[in-house]
Amino acid sequence: MKIVVIGGYAPSLVNFRGPLLGRMVFLGHEVHALAPVHVPDVGEQLEAMGVDFHGIALNRRGLNPLADLGALLHLKQTLVRIKPDLVLSYTFKPVVYGSLAARMAWVGHKKRVYAMITGLGYAFTEEAGLRRRILFNVAKGMYRSGLNACDGVIFQNPDDETFFRRLGVIPERVRTTVVGGSGVDMTHYAEAPLPREPVFLCLSRLLRSKGVALFAEAAARLRERHPQAVFRLAGPLESGGDAVTPDEIARWRRAGAVEVLDPVEDVRPLLAGVGVYVLPSHYREGVPRSILEAMSMGRAIVTTDAPGCRETVIPGQNGFLVPPRDADALASAMERFILDPALVPAMGAASRALARERFDVDRVNDAILAFMELGPEPGTQEKGA
């Protein structure tokens, strides 16, 4: 079968969808990957996997109607040229425009269109204000248009599936399923020895909705009581109203409570140097990949009782869940590991076991392929017609 996979960020085709694409190739399918051209180029990596890469004219951020119309038409032309039997899109704009372009290119009848919802993002965070309401309604309408063109929708957590059903953006005829995020390669993210001292790490884009400012606040409180504890934050700077500013980061560095590190390509050395991984996000995550990587490496977890995040923790077994936007609760949960260091190895081992049971990348990809009738039949449950 000829398959097209469409993403909004070219490196994610390798970093997040690489095992899935490789599995499709292994099963004998002809696989094409589409995304905006990115520097450094990932085309060579995809070609080495046996996947044909095609650059597309799509700006994954912003809502420029003329530019987005041009992207839709360009996607249609590309799909007409490739003539796929199946199209799978993931992330917001590819789901909307990729699915619509597939139907416009006559990928229908015996041919199939699927969408993967990898989190709902900033537009669906629960905050007040006119701008947020406008963003919410625009995103809702766009999702309704795109998902109406689909045969099936793959969710990464049950909260998003329930939310979309309640919003009425998924037609009754469209099948849905839930899988364990993007999965994690448990061989690549192998278990590592734990440090002796209490060390906490937050890996994230530097956005307020990811909870990085809360992490810095909790770290400052805990360092006053426990000066031996170490708190590290790493991730790329972002722009826009949700972004943490360079001035704030400079203040955190001067205060000394949290070590603010530069972003890295390979997170394994950072994870190997800590005992507890923290992500106090209220961003509408799918299932945060960074938590899965930390779990696979045997780290205890502190995260929020929020969609996507809550899927990764059995409270009291492999970590703790805290309410979103609650610095007091976050500091209290983190302090438990300082006061009782034996929790770190016990909960780290439980994280590794839970990752193997629910989030192993091979298990997740087999579920995705089976839902699209491309591979083996795992024990996932379908819903809908």
N, C-alpha and C positions, 0 to 999 in steps of 0.2 A: 504494500500500500504506500502511496505517496502522501507524506505528512508534512504540514507546515506548523511550526511553533513560533508565535509572535510575542516578543517582549518589548518593554519600553526602555531597557537599559542593557546594552550589549554585554558587558561583563557578567550580568546575572545569568545569561545563557550558559556560561561556563560554571560560575560559582554556585548557582542555585539549581539550574536545570540540567547541568552537565550529565549527572548520572542517569536522568530520565532520557535524555537524548541518546546517550550511549546505549541504554537498554533497548530503545527503539531500533537503533542500527543493528544491534546484536540479533534482534528478532527478525531481521531481514527487510525492514522497511526502508524506503528512500526518504531521508529526512532533510528538510530545509528549515533554517532558522532565520527569522527576520527581526531586526532591531535597528534603531538609529545608529549610524556609524559613530564609533567612540575611539578616543585615543587613551591608552594604547589599543591597537587593533586586536580583536579577539578572533578575527576571521581565520587566521592560521591555526589557532587552537581547535576551532570547530572543524576545520577541514581535516586535521589530524585525527579527529574522532569519527570521520566519515560523514560529517554534516556539512551541507552547502549553506554558506552564509550570504544573505542579501541585505544590503543597507536600505533603510527606508527613511522617508522624510517625515519624521514625527517628533514633535517637541513634547516630552512626557510631562512637562509642567506648563501651567498657564492655560488660559482659555481664550484663544484668538480664533474666532469663527472662520475667518478666511484661511488661516494657516491650517486649521484642523480639517476644513473641507478639502484643501489640497492634499493633506495626508491621507484622507479617506480615499480620494481618487487614485493616488499613487499606490496605496495598498491594493485597491481593486485591480489596477493594471498589473501589478506584480503577481497577484494570485491568478489572473487570467493567463499570464505567461507560464506559471509553474503548473497549473492545472492539478491542484491537490485533491486527494480523496477525503482528507480530514484536516481541519484547522483547529489548533488549540492556542488560545491567547491567555495571557496573564498580566496582571496589573491594570490599572484603571483605563487608560486610553487604549491600549491594545485590545482589552476586552470589548470596549464600546466600538471602536472603529474597525478593529480586526474582524469582529463577528459580523458587523454590517457589511464590510467589504467582501467577506466570504459569500454572503448571500447575494450581493450584487454581482459577484463573479460566477454565480450559478453553482456555488458549492452547496447543493441541496439535494432533495429527493434521496438517492442512495448514498449521497455524500454527507458528511457530518461536521458539525461545528460545536466546539466545546469552549467553555471559559473556566479559568481557575481564579478564584477570589483569594488573593494572598494578603488580605487585610484591607480595611476600609479607610484608614488614614485620617488625615487632618480634617477633611470635610465632615466626618461623622463623629468627631469627638464631641462630648457633651458640654458645650459651652454656649453661653447666651450671646446675643448681639445680632444686629441686622446683617452684617457681613456673613456670619456663620449660617444664618437661616438661608441667605441667598445661595451660598456654596452648597448647603445641604440639598436644597430643592433642585439646583442645576445638576448636581451629581446624581441624585435620585432619578431625574428624568433621563439622563444619559444612560445610566445603568439599565433602566427599563427598556430603552430602545435597543441596546446591545444584546441584552439577555433574551429579548424576544426573538432574536435571530438564532438562538442556540438550541441544540438538542439536549445538552446536559451542562450542568454547572458543578464544579468541584470546589468545595469549601475546605479551609484549613482548620476551622473550629466550629462547633455546633452553634455558638452564639450568633455568628454572622449568618449562618443558614436560617436560623429562626428569625433574625432581624429582617432579612431580605424577604422572607415569606410574609412577615407581618406588614412590611411596607408595600407589598403587592407588586414588586418589580420582577418577579419570576412567574411566568405563565404556568398554569397547572399542568400543562402537557410536558413541561421541561423537567427531566429527571435531575435529582441532586444526590450528592454523596459528600461525606466528610472524611478527610484523611489527616494523618498526623503531621501537618505542616509541610515543609519541603523535605523533611527527613534529615538525618545526619549520618555521615559515613563514620561508623564506629571504629573502623580500622585506622582511618586518617586521624581522627580525634581520639587517640588512644588514652587509656587511663594513665595518669602521671602521679608521682609521689607528691604528698602534700607538704607545704612549708610548716615549720614548727610554730612560727609566730602567727597571730591573727592578721590575715591580709584579705582585704575586700576589693573587688574589681567591678566597675561598670563600663561596659563597652557599648557605645551608642553614637549615632549622629547627635551632635550637640544641639538638641531641641528641647524646649521646655516640656512638650507633651511626652517626651521620652523619660522625663523625670530626673534629668541630670542635675538640675538645680536643687532638687530635693535631696539627691545623693550627697551633694556638696554640703548642704545644710546639716544633714544627719552626721556626716563625717566630722564637721566642726564641733558639734555637740559631744560626740563620742571621744574625740581626741582630748577634750578637756578632762574627761574622767579616766580615759585609758590611753595615756600617751604612747604606749608600746604598740598600739594598733596602727595598721597601715591601710590607707584608702587610696585607690588608684582609679583614674578616669581616663579613658582613651576614646577618640573618635574624631571624625572630620567636622570642621566648621560648616555651618549652613547659613543660608540667607533667608530673609523674610521675617515676618512678625513673630513667628514661633521660635526663632533661633536665639540661642545664648550669644551674647555679644562678646567680642574680644576683650573689652574692658572688664566684664565680669570674670572671664577666665584669668585675666591678669591679677585681679583681686584674690581669686582663689589660690593662685600660685604664691602670691605674697603672704597670704595668711598661713600657708603651709600645712593646713589640715588635710588637704587632698593633693595627691600628685597628679597633675594634668599632663598626660603623655601625648605624643604625636600619634596619629592613626598609623596602623601597620597593615601590611598585606596578609601576613600570617599571624593569626591571633593565638596560636598554640603556646608559644613561649610565655605570653602574658597570662594565659589561663593556668599554665603549669606553675606559675609563681604565686598563686592565690589559693585560699581554701574555700572562699564563699564568693559566689557570683551574684550581683545585685542589679536588677533592672526595674526601677519603680515607675514604669510607663503607664500613662493613661491614653496613649495613642492607640487607635483601633488596629491592633496587630492581627496578623493571621495566626501564626505561632512563631515567636521570635527565634530566628536562627541562632543568635548568640547564646540564648539559654540552652538550646539543644546541644550546641557544641560544648558548653560548660558541663552539662549533665553527662555527656559522653565521656568527658575527661575526668569524671568522678568528683564534681564540685557540688557542694550544697548550694541551694538557691533561695534568694529572697526576691519576690516579685509581687505584683499587684493582683488583687482579686478582680481582674478585668478580662474582657474577651481576649482570647489567644494566650495571654500570660497564665491565666488560671489553669490551663490545660497541662502545664508543665510541672505542677507541684501537687503532691498529696500532703496536705498540711501536717506537720509533725513527723513526717516520714522522710522526705528528701529536702525539706525546707519549710519556709513560712510564706503565707500570703498576707499582704497588708492592704488596707483601703487605699485607693488612688488619692494622690495629693495630700497625704497625711504624713508629715515629717516626723511627728511624735511616734506614730506606730512603726514607721520605717526604722528609726533609731532604736526603738525597743527591740524589734526583731533582730537587727544586726547585733545588738549588745548581748543577746542570748548566747551567741557563738563565742563572744569574748569571755563571758562569765562561766561558760561550760564548754571548754575546747573539745571535749569528747564528742560533741554533736557533729563536728566538722567531718571526721572520717566516717562516722555512721551514716550521716545523711548523704555524704558524697557517694558512698557505695550504693545507697538506695537510688540516687540519681542515675547512676550508670545502669542499674537494673531496669529502671523505668524507661530510660532511653532505648534500651534493647527491646523491651516489650512493646512500646508504642510508636517509637519514632525512628527506628532503623530505616535508612534510606531505601534499602531493597524492599522492605515490607511496604513502605509508602508508595514507591514507584509501581510495584505490582498491583496495588489497589487502584492507582490511577489508570494503568493500562487495562486492567480488567473492566473498569467502569466504561472505558471507551471501546471495549471489545477488541483490544489489541494484544492481550497477553493472558497470563495465568489467572485463575479464579481464586482470589483471596477471600478472607472471611469478612468483607466489608458489607455494610447494610445499605441498600439503595432505598430512596424515598421518592414518592411522586409516581406519575403514570409510567 
